[in-house]
Each structure stands twice: as C-alpha cells, then as structure tokens.
Amino acid sequence: MAMLEIKDLSIQFGGLRAVDGLSMKIEEGELYGLIGPNGAGKTTVFNLLTGVYRPTEGSIFLDGKDITGRTTEAVNRAGIARTFQNIRLFAELSVLDNVKTGLHNAYPYSTLTGILRLPKYYRIEKEMNDRALELLSVFGLADDAQTLASNLPYGAQRKLEIARAMATEPKLLLLDEPAAGMNPNETKELMETIHFIREKFKLTILLIEHDMKLVSGICEKLTVLNFGQELAQGKTSDVLNNPEVIKAYLGE
C-alpha cells in the first residue's frame, strides 16, 4: 500500500484548470520530488493535499484512507504536515514556542485548565517543552530556544519551520521549495538534514524544488508538472534526462 496515492486529481478556477488529471503514488519511506516550471501547478497540488483547496475531481489517499476534501486540521491529524515557499513562522514568538504550536495534537488540555493553571497544565507544559527541545536539538537550534524567530538567520528559519511541522508527528512531510533563498553551503546542510530526519523519524517526504542539484542529490523519484498536467514520472535520473522535461525548462 502506498503512503500517498493521488488518482485523477483536478481543480478548476473559473476557466483555468490548474491541476488536470494528476495521478501518482509515493511509497512509504520514499523521498519524492514534484518539479516543473513556474506556474505548473506544484503548490496547488500541495494545497489540495493539505485541504486548503477542495478538488474538482479525483481522490487523495493517505496510507490507504481517503482524505479527499477534508479540512486542513483533519488532514494534519491524519498525518500530513507541510512547510511553505514563503516562510510562515510566528515571528514574535520564541523559537521554542514556535515548535510548541505544532504539538497541539499530542498534548491537549482544555481552556479552563490553562486559565486556572491546574496541575495538568504544568505537567503538559513541561512535557511540551521537553519534546520541543528534543526537536530543536535535531535541527541544531536548541541553543536558540529563547530567541525570537524573527532574529534567526534565514537558513535557521527554514529549519525551524521544518521542526514545527515535525512537531505534529506526520507520516508524510511536504516541503515547498525548502532551499529557496539559501546559499550553496546552506543548501548542502539542508540536504543532509532532510536525509537525517527521513531516517530518524521514518518519514515519507514529498518536496517541491527548483534547485536541480538538490533534487538530483536527494530525490529517488520525480513527477514533472507542466500546465497542470503530468509531463513525466519515474526515477530521478531518467526524468531529468527526458527531452520533454528539458524542453519544458529550457525551451526549444
């Protein structure tokens, strides 16, 4: 059974068919890439997978369960977490508190418990702090736990966003252009981090990326989108050498 299976997925905005009949399978533990020229529909696919958009047609299955049309919260609870092309952190919260916002699924307590500062509140807050610090250690950010997120260097902010997504304990992690804006050293470190968290947390990862060095360096399989449709699909080396893919990126 595939971790993620998309069947004939489509969405239409007025007269524009932004995603048109996309089908793909990602097996458990795979590191899979979704690539294509600007405007090809890649982020729209992520928005469909995470419940931001409801598909016009088609189905989405996560670990065998149909999650088509579920709300964003329900999709996250089912096991999908994501990062964004443009970093979306809580800039005026600490690094630690940013990660803690992702722990709401695993450490719930009632509003009344929080207001009255009941014993359960202090117990759960300690557990959340400990878990958040564990995650920050994985990403080399534990020493910055009390730093405002807005004061982190750009590359560290990217790592923090991934750490926050990991706090929701996903089965499938979606990374939307994680290397955007990074220098070569930061990109190399990011590649190592992605490999590490895949192995440590037994994750399945789907990423959108324009940096072909990163894509060829870490992705085992690719799907290429062009004008919302699948252009090519298969092993990374085969796809990147496909003449139609090269034409879509570079022109005639």
C-alpha positions in Angstrom: 0.0 0.0 0.0 1.3 3.4 -1.0 1.8 6.1 1.7 0.2 8.6 -0.7 -1.9 7.8 -3.7 -3.4 10.5 -5.9 -6.0 9.5 -8.5 -7.1 11.7 -11.4 -6.7 14.9 -9.3 -8.0 18.1 -10.8 -9.1 21.5 -9.8 -10.6 24.3 -11.8 -10.7 28.0 -11.1 -13.2 29.5 -13.5 -11.8 28.7 -16.9 -8.4 27.7 -15.6 -7.7 24.0 -15.0 -4.8 24.5 -12.6 -4.2 20.7 -12.0 -5.6 18.4 -14.6 -5.9 14.6 -14.0 -2.8 14.1 -11.9 -2.1 10.6 -10.7 0.9 9.5 -8.6 2.0 7.1 -5.9 4.6 7.6 -3.2 5.7 4.5 -1.3 6.3 4.6 2.5 9.8 6.0 3.2 10.4 7.5 -0.2 11.9 10.9 -0.8 9.9 12.1 -3.8 10.2 15.3 -5.9 7.5 17.3 -7.6 9.1 19.7 -10.1 8.1 21.8 -13.0 8.4 25.3 -14.5 6.9 28.3 -12.6 3.1 28.2 -12.8 3.0 24.5 -13.5 0.6 23.8 -10.5 3.0 22.4 -7.9 1.9 24.5 -4.9 -1.7 24.0 -6.0 -1.1 20.2 -5.6 0.2 20.9 -2.1 -2.8 23.0 -1.3 -5.1 20.1 -2.5 -3.2 17.6 -0.4 -3.5 19.7 2.8 -7.1 20.7 2.5 -6.6 24.4 1.5 -8.4 23.6 -1.7 -11.1 21.0 -2.4 -10.5 19.2 -5.7 -13.0 19.5 -8.5 -12.3 15.9 -9.4 -10.2 13.0 -8.2 -9.2 11.3 -4.9 -6.4 11.5 -2.4 -5.5 8.5 -0.2 -3.1 8.7 2.7 -1.9 5.3 4.0 -5.0 3.7 2.4 -7.5 6.2 3.9 -9.5 8.6 1.7 -8.8 12.1 2.9 -10.3 13.9 -0.2 -11.9 17.2 0.8 -11.0 17.0 4.5 -10.3 20.3 6.4 -6.7 21.4 6.9 -6.8 20.4 10.5 -8.2 17.0 9.8 -5.5 16.4 7.1 -2.9 17.3 9.6 -4.3 15.0 12.2 -4.4 12.2 9.6 -0.6 12.6 9.2 0.3 15.3 6.7 2.4 18.3 7.6 3.9 21.0 5.4 6.2 23.9 5.1 5.7 26.9 2.8 7.5 28.5 -0.1 7.5 31.8 1.8 8.4 31.1 5.4 5.5 31.4 7.8 6.7 31.5 11.3 5.3 33.3 14.3 7.9 35.9 14.1 7.4 37.5 17.5 7.3 34.2 19.4 10.4 32.4 20.6 11.9 29.5 18.7 10.7 27.2 21.4 7.1 28.5 21.3 7.0 28.2 17.5 7.7 24.4 17.8 5.2 24.1 20.7 2.4 25.4 18.4 2.9 22.2 16.4 2.4 20.0 19.5 -1.3 20.7 19.9 -2.3 17.3 18.5 -0.2 15.3 21.0 -0.6 17.4 24.2 -4.2 18.7 24.5 -5.7 20.4 27.5 -8.8 22.4 28.0 -9.1 26.2 28.0 -10.3 26.1 31.6 -7.2 24.0 32.6 -5.0 26.7 31.1 -6.8 29.6 32.7 -6.9 28.1 36.2 -3.3 26.8 35.9 -4.4 23.4 37.1 -1.7 20.7 37.8 -2.4 19.1 34.4 -1.5 22.4 32.7 2.0 22.4 34.4 2.6 18.7 33.6 1.7 19.1 29.9 3.6 22.3 29.5 6.7 20.6 30.8 6.2 17.6 28.5 5.8 20.0 25.6 8.9 22.0 26.5 10.9 18.8 26.7 9.6 17.5 23.4 10.1 20.8 21.6 13.7 21.0 22.9 14.3 17.5 21.6 13.2 18.5 18.1 15.2 21.7 18.2 18.3 19.6 19.1 17.8 17.5 16.0 18.0 20.7 13.9 20.8 22.3 15.9 18.6 25.0 17.2 18.4 24.1 20.9 20.7 27.0 21.9 18.4 29.4 20.2 15.3 28.2 22.0 14.5 31.6 23.7 15.5 33.7 20.6 12.7 35.4 18.7 12.0 33.5 15.5 12.4 36.8 13.5 16.0 37.1 14.8 17.2 33.8 13.4 19.3 33.8 10.2 17.4 32.8 7.1 18.7 29.2 6.9 17.8 28.7 10.5 14.3 30.0 10.0 13.9 27.3 7.3 15.0 24.6 9.7 12.6 26.0 12.4 9.7 25.7 10.0 10.6 22.1 9.3 10.9 21.4 13.1 7.5 22.9 13.7 6.0 20.7 11.0 7.7 17.7 12.6 6.1 18.5 15.9 2.8 17.4 14.5 4.2 13.9 14.1 3.5 13.5 10.4 3.6 10.3 8.3 4.1 12.5 5.2 6.1 15.7 5.2 5.6 18.2 2.3 8.4 20.7 1.7 7.6 23.6 -0.6 10.9 24.9 -2.0 12.9 24.3 1.2 16.1 25.6 -0.4 14.7 28.9 -1.7 17.0 31.8 -0.9 19.7 29.6 0.5 23.4 29.8 -0.4 25.2 26.6 -1.5 26.5 25.8 2.0 23.0 26.2 3.5 21.6 24.0 0.7 24.2 21.3 1.3 23.4 21.3 5.0 19.6 21.2 4.2 20.1 18.1 2.1 21.9 16.4 4.9 19.1 17.4 7.3 16.4 16.1 5.1 18.2 12.7 4.7 18.7 12.6 8.5 15.1 13.3 9.5 13.8 10.8 6.9 15.9 8.1 8.6 15.4 9.2 12.2 11.6 9.7 12.0 10.9 7.0 9.4 9.3 9.7 7.2 7.9 9.8 3.7 8.8 13.1 2.1 7.4 15.0 -0.9 9.2 18.2 -1.9 8.8 20.9 -4.5 12.2 22.4 -5.5 13.8 24.4 -8.4 17.3 23.6 -7.3 18.1 20.7 -9.6 21.3 19.9 -7.7 19.3 19.3 -4.6 16.6 17.4 -6.5 19.1 15.1 -8.2 21.0 14.7 -4.9 18.2 13.5 -2.7 15.1 12.6 -4.7 14.6 8.9 -5.6 11.7 9.6 -7.9 10.1 12.6 -9.6 6.9 13.8 -11.1 7.1 16.7 -13.5 4.2 19.0 -14.0 3.6 21.4 -16.9 0.5 23.5 -17.2 -1.1 21.3 -14.5 -0.6 18.0 -16.3 1.9 15.2 -15.7 4.8 15.6 -18.2 7.0 12.8 -16.9 7.2 10.4 -13.9 9.8 7.9 -12.7 13.3 7.5 -11.5 15.1 10.8 -11.0 17.9 10.2 -13.5 15.5 9.1 -16.2 13.2 12.0 -15.7 15.9 14.7 -15.7 17.2 13.3 -19.0 13.8 13.2 -20.6 13.9 15.5 -23.7 10.3 16.8 -23.0 11.4 17.8 -19.4 14.4 19.6 -20.7 12.3 21.3 -23.3 9.8 22.5 -20.7 12.5 24.0 -18.6 14.8 25.4 -21.3 12.5 25.9 -24.3 13.2 24.7 -27.8 
